[in-house]
Every structure is written in C-alpha cells, then in structure tokens.
Amino acid sequence: MAAALAEHVPTWTWKLPPGGLSLWVDLGRPIASALAERVLDYGVRIEGGAYFAADPGLFEQRLRIPYTAGPDTLREAVRRMAAALADGLPRASATRRPHWVV
C-alpha cells in the first residue's frame, strides 16, 4: 500500500507503523471528509481522520487507511482514491453531520 501511495499520491505523507491495522496519512490539507464522501462513488469506503477525533474538524487533514485487505485490493483502493482526488472533490455536504463519540 505504501508503494501505491507513493506512486499515485506522492504529496501525501505517512510513517510506516511498527504494527497495528491502519496507516494514518497526512493529506496536506483539510479534505479528508470530502475525499471520503467522494471515493464512495469509486467503490471505496473509508473515513477521514475527523471521524475518529473527539472534536469535529480535528484531523480533517488526515485519512486513516486500514491495511487488512490483500495487496492487490489495497493497490486498487489507492488508485481509486487518487482518481477521485484528480476528478475533484464535492463541496462540504450539508447533510453530513459531525460524528461524536462519547
């Protein structure tokens, strides 16, 4: 997955974790929720970092990508995310509510 990210979205940054199930990617700008909404049209279900934050908007520049699927699936998901980004992101959805975990 890291190789696919480097190939398709070289402006994103991340550190390979020593373990765990997810890679936290810094998108460089606060587009995680819009990107997560857009990639649904490309067959990819992902949540932006704000979904996992205590306050809405926090981590909006980060994407949490689980790497539990097989390598081919992960490469294709990254390719689709890059295609969605290249095709443009929607404006912030008025129907999408902040997710609160209490």
Order of alpha helices (4+ residues) and beta strands (2+ residues): alpha-beta-beta-alpha-beta-beta-alpha
